[in-house]
Amino acid sequence: MKIALSNKNFLVTGSAGIGVGSGICKAIDRAGGTLVINDLSKENVEEATKKYNNAIGIVADISKSEEVDRLFHEIKTKLGPLHGVINNAGIGHRKPAHETTIEEFEALFNTNFKGVWLISKAFALDCIEHQIKGNIVTVSSVHAFNSTNKYSLYASAKGALNNLTRGLSIELGKYGIRCNGIAPGYVDSAYNVKAVREWSDDPDQWVKDQIEDYQSIPEVITSLDCGNAVVFLLSEYSKSITGQIIKVDSGFTNLLYSNSFLP
């Protein structure tokens, strides 16, 4: 099965970094789609845009409505209509809820939830106006299903995204707009390795233990694995799928106990 996304345009928010967004862009690029790279850093956006066959880069803060309006105006001017948006932009937050400041809370939810709503709203209105059967794919997390210490607020934001995805699928289905999401487990990316260093002196060993003890399939999950799942959701092969969250976690959320709990 070969998926072709040629002659279609896709916005991937927060995609100039070193995390899941890079794998999503790579997968869309391989399928022949045209990319809109979006992030906060002009330097990173310009550098990332060079990696792909057909891509433009636009700097914008998706948590601000006026920036989202400008982003979509630039896309229309430079590229034309979008056929899909991938809500990938997000920030991490590893801190107990009772120790989190109001500024940290607002930063988390402004990017991880409000920004997704703003992008999805702008895209939906464009699709309705131009009668485009578009696709919205949102990057959630396994934290929305099974969380852990110090991640209550991060998990709450991701859980909210799952509910938003389901709700949008109901509201927008009559226009032919599909809304789905992916929930990655631990992805072996430079971004996550940097995060692991906060609590482990040996990130490589921590990842090895994570894979062996907490995944049904003891293999590394890559950002490209996430990207391939997104491409499937953007394609005609998933035309009857909407309101779903695909877990790209190698079985992490299937386990009641770690693999080492019982022989």
Backbone torsions as a table, in degrees:
resi	resn	phi	psi	omega
1	MET	NA	114.8	177.9
2	LYS	-109.1	124.5	-178.9
3	ILE	-95.9	129.5	178.6
4	ALA	-116.8	127.2	177.8
5	LEU	-117.3	23.9	-178.3
6	SER	-64.3	150.0	-179.0
7	ASN	64.6	23.5	176.6
8	LYS	-128.9	146.6	-175.7
9	ASN	-112.6	136.6	-175.9
10	PHE	-135.3	130.4	174.4
11	LEU	-94.2	127.4	174.7
12	VAL	-118.9	110.6	-178.1
13	THR	-78.3	151.1	178.8
14	GLY	57.5	39.9	-168.4
15	SER	-107.4	9.7	-178.7
16	ALA	-99.4	8.6	-175.9
17	GLY	-96.0	-151.4	-173.1
18	ILE	-120.2	24.2	-177.8
19	GLY	-112.7	-147.2	-176.9
20	VAL	-59.0	-35.0	-178.2
21	GLY	-55.7	-35.7	-179.9
22	SER	-66.5	-37.6	177.5
23	GLY	-69.0	-36.0	177.3
24	ILE	-63.8	-46.0	179.3
25	CYS	-62.6	-41.3	-179.5
26	LYS	-62.7	-42.1	-178.8
27	ALA	-67.8	-42.0	177.9
28	ILE	-64.8	-41.0	178.9
29	ASP	-61.1	-43.8	179.0
30	ARG	-62.6	-31.8	-179.4
31	ALA	-83.6	0.4	175.3
32	GLY	91.7	6.8	179.6
33	GLY	-77.0	156.4	175.1
34	THR	-95.6	134.6	-172.0
35	LEU	-106.9	144.7	164.2
36	VAL	-112.5	110.3	178.8
37	ILE	-86.2	126.3	-179.6
38	ASN	-128.8	137.8	174.6
39	ASP	-166.9	-176.4	-177.0
40	LEU	-88.8	-27.7	-176.2
41	SER	-95.6	121.9	179.1
42	LYS	-61.6	-42.6	-179.6
43	GLU	-61.4	-45.9	-179.6
44	ASN	-66.1	-39.4	179.5
45	VAL	-63.8	-45.7	-179.8
46	GLU	-62.7	-41.1	-179.7
47	GLU	-67.5	-43.1	-178.8
48	ALA	-66.3	-38.5	-177.1
49	THR	-60.2	-31.4	-178.9
50	LYS	-67.7	-18.0	-174.0
51	LYS	-77.7	-15.7	-170.0
52	TYR	-115.9	157.7	-175.7
53	ASN	-68.0	-44.1	-179.3
54	ASN	-134.3	102.2	-176.7
55	ALA	-154.8	146.2	168.8
56	ILE	-123.7	156.5	-179.6
57	GLY	-120.7	137.7	178.4
58	ILE	-137.3	124.2	177.9
59	VAL	-83.7	128.5	177.9
60	ALA	-165.2	147.2	175.4
61	ASP	-94.6	107.5	-172.8
62	ILE	-73.3	-5.4	177.7
63	SER	-85.7	-3.6	-178.7
64	LYS	-116.3	125.7	-173.5
65	SER	-60.2	-39.5	-179.4
66	GLU	-67.2	-31.3	177.7
67	GLU	-72.3	-37.1	177.4
68	VAL	-65.8	-40.7	176.5
69	ASP	-60.0	-44.0	179.2
70	ARG	-65.1	-41.9	179.4
71	LEU	-57.0	-48.5	-178.3
72	PHE	-70.1	-32.9	176.2
73	HIS	-64.5	-43.4	179.4
74	GLU	-64.9	-39.3	179.4
75	ILE	-62.2	-45.3	179.1
76	LYS	-61.1	-40.8	-177.5
77	THR	-69.8	-43.3	-173.9
78	LYS	-87.5	-28.2	-169.0
79	LEU	-128.3	-36.3	-173.3
80	GLY	108.6	-163.2	-175.6
81	PRO	-69.5	148.5	174.5
82	LEU	-89.0	150.2	175.7
83	HIS	-109.5	-12.1	178.0
84	GLY	-166.7	151.5	172.6
85	VAL	-125.8	141.7	175.9
86	ILE	-117.0	110.9	-179.9
87	ASN	-80.7	89.3	-176.8
88	ASN	-105.4	-25.7	-176.1
89	ALA	-59.6	135.4	178.6
90	GLY	-173.5	161.0	176.5
91	ILE	-123.0	153.5	177.9
92	GLY	-86.3	162.7	176.4
93	HIS	-156.4	107.6	-179.9
94	ARG	-116.5	87.9	-176.9
95	LYS	-164.6	137.6	178.4
96	PRO	-57.9	146.8	-178.0
97	ALA	-58.5	-37.9	-176.4
98	HIS	-75.0	-10.1	177.7
99	GLU	-105.8	-3.1	-177.2
100	THR	-80.7	135.0	178.6
101	THR	-82.0	162.6	178.3
102	ILE	-63.1	-34.0	178.6
103	GLU	-65.6	-42.0	178.6
104	GLU	-67.0	-40.3	178.7
105	PHE	-60.7	-47.9	-178.0
106	GLU	-65.7	-38.8	178.1
107	ALA	-62.2	-42.6	-179.6
108	LEU	-62.8	-52.1	-175.4
109	PHE	-77.8	-25.9	175.9
110	ASN	-64.4	-41.1	179.8
111	THR	-83.7	-49.1	-171.0
112	ASN	-78.6	-18.0	178.3
113	PHE	-126.7	-56.2	-178.7
114	LYS	-57.8	-43.9	-179.5
115	GLY	-61.4	-39.0	178.2
116	VAL	-64.7	-41.7	177.7
117	TRP	-63.2	-44.7	-179.0
118	LEU	-61.6	-45.7	179.9
119	ILE	-65.1	-45.7	-178.8
120	SER	-63.4	-39.9	179.3
121	LYS	-63.7	-49.0	-179.3
122	ALA	-61.0	-42.7	-179.8
123	PHE	-66.2	-44.0	-179.1
124	ALA	-60.8	-43.0	179.8
125	LEU	-63.1	-39.5	177.2
126	ASP	-65.3	-43.5	179.8
127	CYS	-61.4	-43.2	-179.8
128	ILE	-63.9	-43.7	-179.3
129	GLU	-62.3	-42.1	-175.1
130	HIS	-99.7	6.6	178.6
131	GLN	54.9	49.2	177.9
132	ILE	-103.5	129.7	176.4
133	LYS	-84.7	83.4	-172.7
134	GLY	-88.7	177.3	-179.6
135	ASN	-130.0	133.7	172.1
136	ILE	-114.1	123.0	175.6
137	VAL	-123.4	126.3	-176.7
138	THR	-114.1	136.1	178.4
139	VAL	-87.3	109.1	177.4
140	SER	-97.4	-141.2	-179.5
141	SER	-167.6	155.9	173.1
142	VAL	-63.7	-17.7	176.6
143	HIS	-61.6	-22.2	178.0
144	ALA	-69.8	-17.5	-178.0
145	PHE	-110.3	-45.8	-179.3
146	ASN	-135.8	108.0	-177.5
147	SER	-105.6	-169.3	-175.3
148	THR	-151.6	179.0	-177.0
149	ASN	-55.0	135.2	177.1
150	LYS	75.9	6.5	-178.0
151	TYR	-118.5	19.0	-175.2
152	SER	-61.1	-42.0	-178.2
153	LEU	-75.7	-39.8	175.8
154	TYR	-60.3	-44.7	179.1
155	ALA	-63.2	-37.8	179.3
156	SER	-63.7	-41.5	179.0
157	ALA	-64.1	-41.6	179.4
158	LYS	-70.2	-36.0	175.7
159	GLY	-63.3	-38.2	177.0
160	ALA	-62.3	-37.3	178.2
161	LEU	-63.5	-39.3	178.5
162	ASN	-61.5	-43.3	179.4
163	ASN	-69.0	-36.9	175.9
164	LEU	-62.1	-43.3	179.6
165	THR	-59.5	-46.9	179.3
166	ARG	-63.8	-43.6	-179.7
167	GLY	-63.7	-44.1	178.7
168	LEU	-62.4	-36.0	-179.7
169	SER	-62.2	-32.1	178.7
170	ILE	-75.9	-45.7	-176.1
171	GLU	-70.6	-32.8	-173.2
172	LEU	-102.6	-7.5	-177.5
173	GLY	-58.0	-36.0	-178.2
174	LYS	-66.6	-15.8	176.8
175	TYR	-96.6	3.1	-178.8
176	GLY	80.8	14.5	179.7
177	ILE	-95.0	123.9	178.4
178	ARG	-98.6	145.5	-178.1
179	CYS	-133.7	117.8	180.0
180	ASN	-138.6	178.1	178.8
181	GLY	-150.1	166.3	170.7
182	ILE	-122.9	148.0	178.2
183	ALA	-123.1	92.2	-179.3
184	PRO	-69.6	148.9	168.6
185	GLY	-86.1	-145.5	177.1
186	TYR	-75.0	115.2	180.0
187	VAL	-98.8	129.8	-178.8
188	ASP	-79.2	82.4	179.2
189	SER	-124.6	161.6	179.0
190	ALA	-59.2	-33.9	179.8
191	TYR	-62.8	-46.4	-177.8
192	ASN	-73.0	-35.2	176.6
193	VAL	-60.5	-40.1	176.8
194	LYS	-61.6	-39.7	179.4
195	ALA	-67.8	-40.6	-178.7
196	VAL	-61.8	-30.8	179.6
197	ARG	-61.5	-16.8	178.3
198	GLU	-68.1	-28.2	-177.7
199	TRP	-126.4	0.4	179.8
200	SER	-137.8	136.4	176.2
201	ASP	-82.0	-12.2	-179.1
202	ASP	-132.2	79.5	-177.6
203	PRO	-56.4	-38.3	-178.6
204	ASP	-62.1	-42.6	179.4
205	GLN	-69.2	-37.3	178.8
206	TRP	-61.4	-44.0	179.6
207	VAL	-64.9	-42.4	178.7
208	LYS	-59.2	-45.6	179.2
209	ASP	-64.9	-39.8	179.2
210	GLN	-59.4	-46.8	-177.7
211	ILE	-65.3	-44.1	-176.2
212	GLU	-72.9	-36.7	-173.8
213	ASP	-92.0	-28.3	-168.4
214	TYR	-124.1	10.7	176.4
215	GLN	-124.8	139.8	175.1
216	SER	-65.2	-41.3	176.5
217	ILE	-100.7	111.8	-175.2
218	PRO	-79.2	58.4	179.4
219	GLU	-130.6	151.1	179.7
220	VAL	-65.8	135.9	172.9
221	ILE	-93.1	127.6	-178.7
222	THR	-106.0	163.7	176.7
223	SER	-63.7	-29.1	177.8
224	LEU	-69.6	-33.4	174.2
225	ASP	-57.8	-43.1	177.5
226	CYS	-64.9	-41.6	179.2
227	GLY	-62.4	-39.3	179.2
228	ASN	-64.9	-37.0	176.7
229	ALA	-65.1	-39.8	178.4
230	VAL	-64.0	-44.7	179.9
231	VAL	-59.8	-40.8	176.3
232	PHE	-58.9	-44.0	-179.2
233	LEU	-68.7	-24.4	177.6
234	LEU	-82.5	-15.5	-171.1
235	SER	-91.4	170.5	177.6
236	GLU	-69.1	-17.9	179.5
237	TYR	-68.0	-14.6	179.7
238	SER	-115.6	25.9	-171.9
239	LYS	-61.8	-19.7	178.7
240	SER	-104.2	11.9	-179.3
241	ILE	-107.4	122.6	175.5
242	THR	-154.1	150.6	-179.1
243	GLY	74.7	18.1	-175.5
244	GLN	-110.2	149.5	174.8
245	ILE	-115.8	112.7	179.3
246	ILE	-88.8	123.4	178.9
247	LYS	-84.5	115.4	176.6
248	VAL	-101.7	75.4	-168.7
249	ASP	-135.4	10.2	-179.3
250	SER	52.7	33.5	176.2
251	GLY	84.7	10.4	-178.0
252	PHE	-55.3	-45.3	-176.3
253	THR	-79.8	-1.1	177.4
254	ASN	-83.0	-21.4	-170.7
255	LEU	-84.4	130.1	173.1
256	LEU	-79.8	-40.6	176.5
257	TYR	-127.7	169.5	177.1
258	SER	-68.2	159.5	-179.9
259	ASN	-62.2	-25.1	-178.9
260	SER	-86.4	-2.6	-177.4
261	PHE	-66.8	-42.0	178.2
262	LEU	-123.3	146.8	179.8
263	PRO	-69.4	NA	NA
